[in-house]
Amino acid sequence: MAQPVGTRAPRPARLAGPAKPAVSREVRSRTLKRRRDILTGLGVAALVTLVLGAIPALRTLWVIHLAVDLALVAYVVMLVRLRNVTAERDMKVRFLPFAVPLDPMAEPVLLRQSAN
């Protein structure tokens, strides 16, 4: 099929590297610090309620200790599961490369939709 007179053929696009969503170091370090702080807080709360529950006058703290222990175990399970899901996604997901025009002054190449 011939090009009409006066129109330019679209320029080919050059493929760039994989487009992986970037998470900044700052966001990642804040997330890790928050998780570490929560884990430390739950651990300290479990230890304090255990020690105070050993005092005969404060035996009712055993119920609170049990609740804190359950929260601590649930949080650790969630962290392990999150780590495993992230590792699995990094192994399996491959991001498609994105197209970059060869000439920055060239007009963008538009794709036609199928009539099906």
C-alpha positions as CSV (number, residue, x, y, z in Angstrom):
1,M,0.0,0.0,0.0
2,A,1.5,3.3,-1.1
3,Q,1.8,6.4,1.2
4,P,-0.2,9.4,0.1
5,V,1.9,12.3,-1.2
6,G,3.1,14.7,1.5
7,T,2.9,12.3,4.5
8,R,5.8,10.8,6.4
9,A,6.1,7.2,7.3
10,P,6.1,6.6,11.1
11,R,9.5,6.2,12.5
12,P,10.4,3.0,14.3
13,A,10.6,3.1,18.0
14,R,13.6,1.9,19.9
15,L,13.0,-0.3,22.9
16,A,14.4,0.9,26.2
17,G,15.2,-1.2,29.2
18,P,12.5,-2.9,31.3
19,A,10.1,-0.5,33.0
20,K,10.1,-1.7,36.5
21,P,8.1,0.4,39.0
22,A,10.7,2.2,41.1
23,V,10.3,2.5,44.8
24,S,12.6,5.2,46.3
25,R,15.1,4.3,48.9
26,E,13.5,6.8,51.3
27,V,10.1,5.1,51.0
28,R,11.6,1.7,51.4
29,S,13.7,2.6,54.5
30,R,10.7,4.3,56.1
31,T,8.6,1.2,55.5
32,L,11.3,-1.1,57.0
33,K,11.8,1.2,60.0
34,R,8.0,1.3,60.6
35,R,7.8,-2.6,60.5
36,R,10.8,-2.9,62.8
37,D,9.3,-0.4,65.3
38,I,5.9,-2.3,65.3
39,L,7.7,-5.7,65.8
40,T,9.8,-4.2,68.6
41,G,6.7,-2.7,70.3
42,L,4.8,-5.9,70.1
43,G,7.8,-7.8,71.5
44,V,8.2,-5.4,74.4
45,A,4.5,-5.5,75.1
46,A,4.6,-9.3,75.2
47,L,7.6,-9.3,77.6
48,V,6.1,-6.7,79.9
49,T,2.7,-8.4,80.1
50,L,4.5,-11.7,80.8
51,V,6.6,-10.3,83.6
52,L,3.7,-8.4,85.1
53,G,1.4,-11.4,84.8
54,A,3.8,-13.4,87.0
55,I,3.0,-11.1,89.9
56,P,0.2,-12.8,91.9
57,A,-1.9,-9.6,92.3
58,L,-1.8,-9.0,88.5
59,R,-2.9,-12.5,87.2
60,T,-5.5,-10.9,85.0
61,L,-2.7,-9.7,82.7
62,W,-2.4,-13.3,81.4
63,V,-5.4,-12.6,79.2
64,I,-3.8,-9.4,77.9
65,H,-0.5,-11.3,77.4
66,L,-2.3,-14.0,75.4
67,A,-3.9,-11.3,73.1
68,V,-0.5,-9.5,72.6
69,D,1.1,-12.9,71.8
70,L,-1.5,-13.6,69.2
71,A,-1.0,-10.1,67.7
72,L,2.8,-10.7,67.6
73,V,2.4,-14.1,65.9
74,A,-0.1,-12.7,63.4
75,Y,2.3,-9.8,62.6
76,V,5.3,-12.1,62.1
77,V,3.2,-14.4,59.8
78,M,2.1,-11.4,57.8
79,L,5.7,-10.2,57.4
80,V,6.8,-13.6,56.2
81,R,4.0,-13.9,53.8
82,L,4.6,-10.4,52.4
83,R,8.3,-11.3,51.9
84,N,7.4,-14.5,50.1
85,V,4.9,-12.9,47.8
86,T,7.4,-10.1,47.0
87,A,10.1,-12.7,46.2
88,E,7.8,-14.7,44.1
89,R,6.7,-11.6,42.1
90,D,10.3,-10.6,41.5
91,M,11.0,-14.1,40.2
92,K,8.0,-14.4,37.9
93,V,7.0,-10.9,36.7
94,R,8.9,-9.4,33.8
95,F,8.0,-5.9,32.8
96,L,7.7,-5.2,29.1
97,P,10.1,-2.7,27.7
98,F,8.6,0.7,26.7
99,A,9.1,2.4,23.4
100,V,11.2,5.5,23.1
101,P,11.1,7.5,19.8
102,L,14.4,7.6,18.0
103,D,14.1,11.3,17.2
104,P,12.8,13.5,20.1
105,M,11.3,16.0,17.7
106,A,9.4,13.3,15.7
107,E,5.6,13.1,16.2
108,P,4.4,10.2,18.3
109,V,3.4,7.0,16.5
110,L,-0.3,6.3,16.9
111,L,-1.6,2.8,16.9
112,R,-4.8,2.1,15.0
113,Q,-7.5,0.1,16.8
114,S,-8.8,-3.1,15.2
115,A,-12.3,-3.1,13.8
116,N,-13.0,-6.6,15.1
